[in-house]
Amino acid sequence: MNKYKVEITEYHQRVIEVDAESEEDAISMVKEDYRKENIVLDDFDLTGLDIEIYNPNKFNKWFQIRCFMHLISLYKAFLF
């Protein structure tokens, strides 16, 4: 019998409505509330689930893509 590492990933999502002066302010307010744990996602917010064989390189690839996308957004902001 072989041993396998199986990874379980849950995806949660909730729409929060806030009154704010701008979109940036709205995002900042929700981020702050989330950071302070005033907003806590739970089972009712579950939108998806992945169960797959664990791949230790998966996060590294995801992180590299996120960094690349962030660099592109900074580059675009610098040009415009």
Beta strands, then each sheet from edge to edge (+ up, - down):
strand 1: 6-12
strand 2: 46-53
sheet 1: 1+ 2-
end
